[in-house]
Amino acid sequence: MSSLPAHTASPARLLELVRGHWAIENRVHYVRDRTFDEDRSQVRKRAAPQLMASLRNLAISLLRLAGATNIAAALRHCSRHGRETRRLIGL
């Protein structure tokens, strides 16, 4: 089912939309779930959960912009190389 009008909902367009959705799921949500273990987070008060999600998204985005393809490996690298990490965030 789709809310697109029939003249714009060609099979190719629908496939493009579905693949785009799953690309986001695989590139962001999967990383947040697996690498950051977000589902088991104990942060639950006030705006803290939303803030932590934003910080995780920021970390993922910065690492992707820096060319990282494996976020877990990039996080391990950053934890061992403080000077490079500070440069990455502009400090």
C-alpha positions in Angstrom: 0.0 0.0 0.0 1.1 3.5 -0.7 -0.3 7.0 -0.5 1.3 7.9 -3.8 -0.9 8.5 -6.7 -1.0 5.7 -9.3 0.9 7.8 -11.9 3.9 8.2 -9.6 3.8 4.8 -7.9 5.6 2.8 -10.5 7.2 -0.5 -9.4 10.6 1.1 -9.9 9.7 4.1 -7.7 8.2 2.0 -5.0 11.3 -0.2 -4.9 13.5 2.9 -4.7 11.5 4.1 -1.7 11.6 0.8 0.1 15.4 0.4 -0.5 15.9 4.0 0.8 14.0 3.2 4.0 16.1 0.1 4.6 19.3 1.9 3.8 18.5 4.3 6.7 17.6 1.4 8.9 20.8 -0.4 8.2 23.1 2.6 8.4 21.8 4.3 11.5 19.4 2.2 13.6 21.3 -1.1 13.2 24.5 0.7 14.3 22.7 2.3 17.3 21.3 -1.0 18.3 24.3 -3.2 17.8 27.3 -0.9 18.4 25.9 1.3 21.1 23.6 -1.3 22.5 20.9 1.3 22.7 18.1 -1.0 23.5 19.6 -1.8 26.9 20.3 1.8 27.8 19.4 2.8 31.4 19.0 6.4 30.6 15.3 7.2 31.1 14.7 10.5 32.8 13.5 13.7 31.3 15.1 14.6 28.0 18.2 12.4 28.6 17.2 9.5 26.3 16.6 11.9 23.3 19.9 13.7 24.1 21.8 10.4 24.2 20.2 9.3 20.9 21.2 12.7 19.3 24.8 12.3 20.6 25.0 8.8 19.2 23.7 10.0 15.8 26.3 12.8 15.9 29.1 10.4 16.6 27.9 8.1 13.8 27.6 11.1 11.4 31.1 12.4 12.2 32.7 9.0 11.8 30.9 8.5 8.5 32.0 12.0 7.3 35.6 11.0 8.3 35.3 8.0 6.0 34.5 5.3 8.5 32.7 2.3 7.1 32.8 0.2 10.3 31.6 2.4 13.2 32.6 -0.1 15.9 36.1 -0.2 14.7 36.2 3.6 14.3 35.0 4.0 17.9 37.8 1.7 19.1 40.3 3.7 17.1 39.0 7.0 18.5 39.2 5.6 22.1 42.9 4.8 21.5 43.9 8.0 19.6 42.7 11.0 21.5 44.6 13.6 19.4 43.0 12.4 16.2 39.6 12.2 17.9 39.8 15.8 19.1 40.9 16.9 15.6 37.9 15.1 14.2 35.5 17.2 16.3 37.4 20.4 15.7 39.2 20.8 19.0 
